[in-house]
Amino acid sequence: MSDITLYHAGLSPCAHKVRLVLVERKIPFEGRHIDLMSKENLEPEYLKINPKGLVPALIDKGTVVTESTVICEYLEDAYPDNPLMPEDPIKRAQVRYMLKLVDESLHINMMPIVFGAVVRYIWLAKPEQERKELLSRIPDPLRRARQERMIDQGLDAEDVKPAVAIWHRSFAGLENRLAKSEWLAGDEHTLADCAVAPYVYAMKYLKVDEIFRQFPKLNDWMNRIIDRPSFEPALMPYVPQKQWDHISTFAEKSKQKLNLMFSQLDS
């Protein structure tokens, strides 16, 4: 039995990032799935582990570590084999810049895009009373209001265009980096690549082909990530085929509008 227990959700990009790191670094772990759609993350049992009600949360030998970036850096410190942080200080700084980009730009702007394109349809399939009850469990009133708005308005919500603009600008920056090196922090695969990959991969399953037309080096990088031995075992066992089928169906409804939004930003 592993010393590590990871509380996670299949397509949560933060959880996906940590699983990529664990698999890349060959660190065994025991997974505990948290159902975000039923707000299991807000149940008292889980809130004892992570009072913020966010995934992932990692428990190592009885000690809880939360926040995905902190978890990844903790694993670098606690488990020295197969590191993903370069030795060179400049490259380490480049990795940390990418981690900052994820936390401050990509992650906080992902929700309007994915929620508006796909997740809202899952919510709309629930009875109205059940939706209200689940949403009422969200303690942050701003977060709750935003989810309600996204369910009602989808990609027409005021949150979406600014998020798309930030993602487009971020992807342009990644394209420029990949014009200079094979990977995001130099010529070796690092923690930077694991951290960014779940967000770029979202453009694949949302069928936003426009992104990969505009940024071919980013497309090539993503395909190389997918081809790595770590990618499939870090993702596919945790997302049932039924969920992929739902995502494909809903993405088909949204892809034209989402592709148009990104095409209008093509410089």
C-alpha positions as CSV (number, residue, x, y, z in Angstrom):
1,M,0.0,0.0,0.0
2,S,1.2,3.5,-0.9
3,D,2.0,6.1,1.7
4,I,0.2,8.7,-0.5
5,T,-3.5,9.1,-0.9
6,L,-4.7,11.6,-3.5
7,Y,-8.3,13.0,-3.4
8,H,-9.0,14.0,-6.9
9,A,-11.5,14.3,-9.8
10,G,-11.1,13.0,-13.3
11,L,-11.0,16.1,-15.5
12,S,-10.1,18.6,-12.8
13,P,-7.0,20.2,-14.4
14,C,-5.4,20.6,-11.0
15,A,-5.9,16.9,-10.2
16,H,-4.8,15.9,-13.7
17,K,-1.6,17.9,-13.3
18,V,-0.8,16.2,-10.0
19,R,-1.5,12.7,-11.4
20,L,0.7,13.5,-14.4
21,V,3.5,14.4,-12.0
22,L,3.0,11.3,-9.9
23,V,3.0,9.0,-12.9
24,E,5.9,10.7,-14.6
25,R,7.9,10.4,-11.4
26,K,6.8,6.8,-10.8
27,I,5.5,7.7,-7.3
28,P,2.8,5.2,-6.3
29,F,-0.5,6.6,-4.9
30,E,-3.9,5.5,-3.9
31,G,-6.7,7.5,-5.5
32,R,-10.0,8.6,-3.9
33,H,-12.4,10.0,-6.4
34,I,-14.4,13.1,-5.4
35,D,-17.6,13.7,-7.4
36,L,-17.7,17.5,-8.1
37,M,-21.0,17.4,-9.9
38,S,-22.8,16.2,-6.8
39,K,-20.7,18.6,-4.7
40,E,-19.1,15.8,-2.7
41,N,-16.2,18.2,-2.3
42,L,-18.4,20.3,0.0
43,E,-19.4,17.4,2.2
44,P,-18.2,17.7,5.9
45,E,-16.0,14.6,5.5
46,Y,-14.0,16.1,2.7
47,L,-14.0,19.6,4.2
48,K,-12.1,18.2,7.2
49,I,-9.3,17.3,4.7
50,N,-9.5,20.5,2.7
51,P,-11.6,23.3,4.2
52,K,-11.7,25.1,0.9
53,G,-13.5,22.1,-0.7
54,L,-11.1,22.0,-3.6
55,V,-9.4,19.1,-5.3
56,P,-6.8,17.7,-5.3
57,A,-5.7,17.1,-1.7
58,L,-2.8,14.8,-1.0
59,I,-2.2,13.0,2.3
60,D,1.3,11.6,2.7
61,K,2.0,9.6,5.8
62,G,-0.8,11.3,7.6
63,T,0.1,14.9,6.6
64,V,-2.3,16.8,4.3
65,V,-1.0,18.9,1.5
66,T,-3.4,21.1,-0.6
67,E,-3.1,23.4,-3.7
68,S,-1.9,21.6,-6.8
69,T,1.2,23.7,-7.3
70,V,2.2,23.3,-3.7
71,I,1.6,19.5,-4.0
72,C,3.9,19.3,-7.0
73,E,6.7,21.2,-5.3
74,Y,6.2,19.1,-2.2
75,L,6.7,15.9,-4.2
76,E,9.9,17.4,-5.6
77,D,11.2,17.9,-2.0
78,A,9.9,14.7,-0.4
79,Y,10.6,12.3,-3.3
80,P,14.0,13.0,-4.9
81,D,13.9,10.2,-7.6
82,N,13.0,11.1,-11.2
83,P,12.8,14.9,-10.5
84,L,10.9,17.2,-12.8
85,M,12.6,20.4,-11.7
86,P,15.8,21.2,-13.6
87,E,19.1,21.7,-11.7
88,D,19.9,24.9,-13.6
89,P,18.6,27.9,-11.7
90,I,17.5,29.8,-14.8
91,K,15.5,26.8,-16.0
92,R,14.0,26.4,-12.5
93,A,12.9,30.0,-12.7
94,Q,11.3,29.3,-16.1
95,V,9.4,26.4,-14.6
96,R,8.2,28.6,-11.8
97,Y,7.1,31.2,-14.3
98,M,4.9,28.5,-16.0
99,L,3.5,27.5,-12.7
100,K,2.6,31.1,-12.0
101,L,1.0,31.4,-15.5
102,V,-1.2,28.4,-14.7
103,D,-2.3,29.6,-11.3
104,E,-2.9,33.3,-12.2
105,S,-4.1,33.1,-15.8
106,L,-5.1,29.7,-17.2
107,H,-6.8,28.2,-14.2
108,I,-8.9,31.1,-13.0
109,N,-10.1,31.7,-16.6
110,M,-10.9,28.0,-17.4
111,M,-14.2,27.8,-15.6
112,P,-16.2,30.2,-17.9
113,I,-14.9,28.4,-21.0
114,V,-15.4,24.8,-19.9
115,F,-18.5,25.5,-17.9
116,G,-20.1,27.5,-20.7
117,A,-19.3,25.0,-23.4
118,V,-19.9,21.6,-21.6
119,V,-20.6,21.6,-17.9
120,R,-23.8,23.7,-18.0
121,Y,-25.5,21.0,-20.1
122,I,-24.9,18.5,-17.3
123,W,-26.4,20.9,-14.8
124,L,-29.4,21.6,-17.1
125,A,-30.1,17.9,-17.3
126,K,-30.8,17.9,-13.5
127,P,-34.2,18.8,-12.1
128,E,-34.4,22.5,-11.2
129,Q,-34.9,21.8,-7.5
130,E,-31.8,19.6,-7.4
131,R,-29.8,22.3,-9.2
132,K,-30.8,24.9,-6.6
133,E,-30.0,22.6,-3.7
134,L,-26.6,21.7,-5.0
135,L,-25.7,25.3,-5.8
136,S,-26.8,26.4,-2.4
137,R,-24.0,24.4,-0.9
138,I,-21.4,26.7,-2.4
139,P,-20.2,28.9,0.5
140,D,-18.7,31.6,-1.7
141,P,-21.5,33.9,-2.9
142,L,-19.5,35.2,-5.9
143,R,-18.6,31.7,-7.0
144,R,-22.2,30.5,-6.5
145,A,-23.5,33.5,-8.6
146,R,-21.0,32.9,-11.3
147,Q,-22.0,29.2,-11.6
148,E,-25.7,30.2,-11.7
149,R,-24.9,32.7,-14.4
150,M,-23.0,30.2,-16.5
151,I,-25.7,27.6,-16.2
152,D,-28.3,30.1,-17.4
153,Q,-26.3,31.9,-20.1
154,G,-23.5,29.5,-21.2
155,L,-21.0,31.0,-23.6
156,D,-23.1,34.2,-23.8
157,A,-22.3,35.0,-20.2
158,E,-20.2,38.2,-19.6
159,D,-17.4,36.0,-18.0
160,V,-16.6,34.2,-21.2
161,K,-15.0,36.7,-23.7
162,P,-12.5,38.1,-21.2
163,A,-11.5,34.5,-20.3
164,V,-11.1,33.6,-23.9
165,A,-8.9,36.7,-24.5
166,I,-6.6,35.8,-21.6
167,W,-6.3,32.2,-22.7
168,H,-5.5,33.3,-26.3
169,R,-2.8,35.7,-25.0
170,S,-1.4,32.9,-22.8
171,F,-1.3,30.5,-25.7
172,A,0.5,33.0,-27.9
173,G,3.1,33.3,-25.2
174,L,3.5,29.5,-25.0
175,E,3.8,29.4,-28.8
176,N,6.7,31.9,-28.6
177,R,8.4,29.8,-25.9
178,L,8.1,26.7,-28.0
179,A,9.7,28.4,-31.0
180,K,12.9,28.6,-28.9
181,S,12.9,25.2,-27.2
182,E,11.3,21.8,-27.5
183,W,9.6,22.0,-24.1
184,L,8.3,24.9,-22.0
185,A,11.4,25.4,-19.9
186,G,14.1,24.3,-22.2
187,D,15.0,21.1,-24.1
188,E,13.9,18.7,-21.3
189,H,10.4,17.8,-20.2
190,T,9.8,19.3,-16.8
191,L,7.1,20.2,-14.2
192,A,6.2,23.1,-16.4
193,D,4.9,20.8,-19.1
194,C,2.9,18.7,-16.7
195,A,1.3,21.9,-15.2
196,V,0.3,23.4,-18.5
197,A,-0.8,20.2,-20.3
198,P,-4.3,19.8,-18.8
199,Y,-5.3,23.3,-19.9
200,V,-4.2,22.9,-23.5
201,Y,-5.7,19.5,-23.6
202,A,-9.1,21.0,-22.7
203,M,-8.9,22.7,-26.2
204,K,-8.7,19.2,-27.7
205,Y,-11.8,17.8,-26.0
206,L,-13.7,21.0,-26.5
207,K,-12.9,20.8,-30.2
208,V,-11.4,24.2,-30.4
209,D,-9.4,23.4,-33.6
210,E,-8.9,27.2,-34.1
211,I,-6.3,27.3,-31.3
212,F,-4.2,24.6,-32.9
213,R,-4.5,26.2,-36.4
214,Q,-3.2,29.5,-35.0
215,F,-0.5,27.9,-32.8
216,P,1.1,24.9,-34.6
217,K,4.0,24.6,-32.2
218,L,1.6,24.3,-29.3
219,N,-0.3,21.7,-31.2
220,D,2.9,19.7,-31.8
221,W,3.9,20.0,-28.1
222,M,0.5,18.8,-27.0
223,N,0.7,15.8,-29.3
224,R,4.1,15.0,-27.8
225,I,2.6,15.2,-24.3
226,I,-0.2,12.8,-25.3
227,D,2.3,10.4,-26.7
228,R,4.3,10.2,-23.5
229,P,3.8,7.0,-21.5
230,S,2.5,9.0,-18.6
231,F,-0.4,10.7,-20.3
232,E,-3.0,7.9,-20.7
233,P,-2.5,6.3,-17.3
234,A,-2.7,9.7,-15.6
235,L,-6.1,10.5,-17.2
236,M,-8.0,7.8,-19.0
237,P,-8.7,5.5,-16.0
238,Y,-10.3,8.4,-14.2
239,V,-12.8,9.5,-16.8
240,P,-15.5,7.0,-17.8
241,Q,-16.4,6.5,-21.4
242,K,-19.9,7.8,-20.7
243,Q,-18.4,11.1,-19.5
244,W,-16.3,11.4,-22.7
245,D,-19.4,10.7,-24.7
246,H,-21.3,13.5,-22.9
247,I,-18.4,15.9,-23.4
248,S,-18.2,15.1,-27.1
249,T,-21.9,15.7,-27.6
250,F,-21.9,19.0,-25.7
251,A,-18.7,20.2,-27.2
252,E,-20.3,19.6,-30.6
253,K,-23.0,22.1,-29.7
254,S,-20.5,24.8,-28.5
255,K,-17.6,24.4,-30.8
256,Q,-18.7,26.8,-33.5
257,K,-19.2,29.7,-31.1
258,L,-16.0,28.9,-29.2
259,N,-13.9,28.6,-32.3
260,L,-15.3,31.9,-33.6
261,M,-14.4,33.7,-30.4
262,F,-10.8,32.5,-30.7
263,S,-10.6,33.2,-34.5
264,Q,-11.6,36.8,-33.8
265,L,-8.5,37.2,-31.7
266,D,-6.1,35.8,-34.4
267,S,-3.4,38.4,-34.9
